[in-house]
Amino acid sequence: MWAWFCKARMPIRVAVVIGSCIILVCVLGFYLGRQVPSKRMAREIIERYWGRANVKMDEAKIVWADLCRKGEFKEFYAYYIITSGEDDVPAVDVFTVRNGKPENLLHRVAAGFSEGLEATHANLGGRNFFICSTCAGSGGFLDLDIYAYNGSGKLSLVHQEKNLFKGSFFIADGALCLYGGNQRFVLTYSGKKFVKRPYTKRLSVGDTPGTHVLRVEMNKDKPLFYFDNSPISFLKENEERYRSVSPLPLEMSGQILIDDSLPSPQEIRFLSGGPEFSFIRGFFYGLKPERTGSARVLVSHNYGDWYQIDFVVK
């Protein structure tokens, strides 16, 4: 009787073990699917796809992402150098392994190193996008391509920005902030399309130690200047030139960010008055002191009135 009972329970035990293994495999697959794969794996995919001898790559420039927003890191993009041919050229690739094997979603080759090819991804309006940009020419013209991916086919180009003079961008609070041609914009995704509107947020003072803010406001047709929220007073030297009443203190290790984010475009141009300052390029331009002593910044309004702001760098 006992022997019969043991034999009867054997299939049940086997079924329990098999069922447990199946559950373990499913849980393990679910867990691993949400882990970030190795950069070495991504590197090997690119090298096998294009040929190891033709690729020079820094694994720090490989990024795994979930472009479908399904909780799985199944896509990656990489910046690398193609070494075949007469000259080395930068390239960007996007791959997916979502369908069981590597599939190339985008292959972008720059005209040369001067084109400034870059890649990133961002969540905009609750959806993940791949962003590819180039910045080339003597005017630093920025071109921006935004792609979406739904898990099948190639990447879909959903928005473009072209020829932004001295352009730059950054991503914050689910929006893409653009600068170009002395104007700033915010690009947001509404769920169906991208919407561009003027950027009006002003810089805050005191967010970063050693960083000062030189802000301009408009009172009718007259510019008003503030240094760290304190108004700058000027004396009129002649019909077209004004000069600050007293020099402003500045640390040699500090920097000045120029906040000219006005509600409507104005012909305001900030110029370094000499070798005392170097320009910092970015979404907001800045000035970095190059030496101690007296320094000045020149500001043009409609290339008619000129304002000289003096500093003492210590």
C-alpha positions, 0 to 999 in steps of 0.5 A: 500500500505504501509503495503504491502511494509513493508511486502515485505521488511521483508524477505529482512531484515531477510536475511540481518540479517542472512547474517550479523550473518554468516559473523560475525561468519566466521570472529570471527572463522578466528580471534579466530583460529589465537589466542593462546589458553590457557595453561589451555586448553592444561593441561586439554587435557593431564590430561583427556588423561592420567588421572589427578592423573598420571600427574604433570605439570607446565603450563610454560612448555606448548607451543602452536605452528603452526606446519603446518604453516597455521596461526593457533595455533592448536598444542601444546607440553608439558613437564610434570612428570608422577607420576604413578609407582614406580618412577616419570619420565619426559615425552613430549607430542605433541597434535593437535586440528586441526581436531575438537578433541584432537589427540596425535601426539607424546608421549615420556617418558624419562628413568629418570631425568638424561636423560635430556629430552627437547622439542622445535620448530623452523622455519628452511628453511621456515618450522616449525619443532618440536625438541625433545632432550635428553642429558645423560651419563657421557659424556653428549651425545646429541640425537636430533630428528626433526619432521615435521607435515602436518596436518594429521596422526602422526609426521614424523621423518625427521632428527636425530643426535646421540651421540654428546659428551658433545653436545648442540644446539641453533637455530638462523637465521633459522638454528640449530647450533650443538656442539659435540665431539669438533666440531660445525655444522650448520644444515639447511633445503633446502626445501627437506632435511637437510644439515649439514656443519661446523660452522665457525662463530667466536665470536664477542667481546663487545657484552655483558658487562663483557664477554670476548673472548679467541680465538685461531687461527692456524698458520700452526701447531702453535696455536696463542691466543687472548684475546678480539682481543689482541694477547697474548705473551708467554715465553718458559719455557721448551721444552713443556711449554709456559707461558704468559708474563704478567697476564690478568685483569679479573673482578670477575663478568665477564666470558670468552668464549672460541672461538676454532671454527677452519676451521678444527678440532684441538687437542686443549683442554682448562683446568682450572689450578685450583679451580680459574675457573669453566667451563660453558657448552654451544655451546661455553664453558666458564670460570667463576672466583670463587675467586679473585687473581691469576688464570690460564688457561692451553691449550693443543695442541696435548697433547704435547705443553702446554700453560699457560695463567695467569689472575688477578681476581679483 
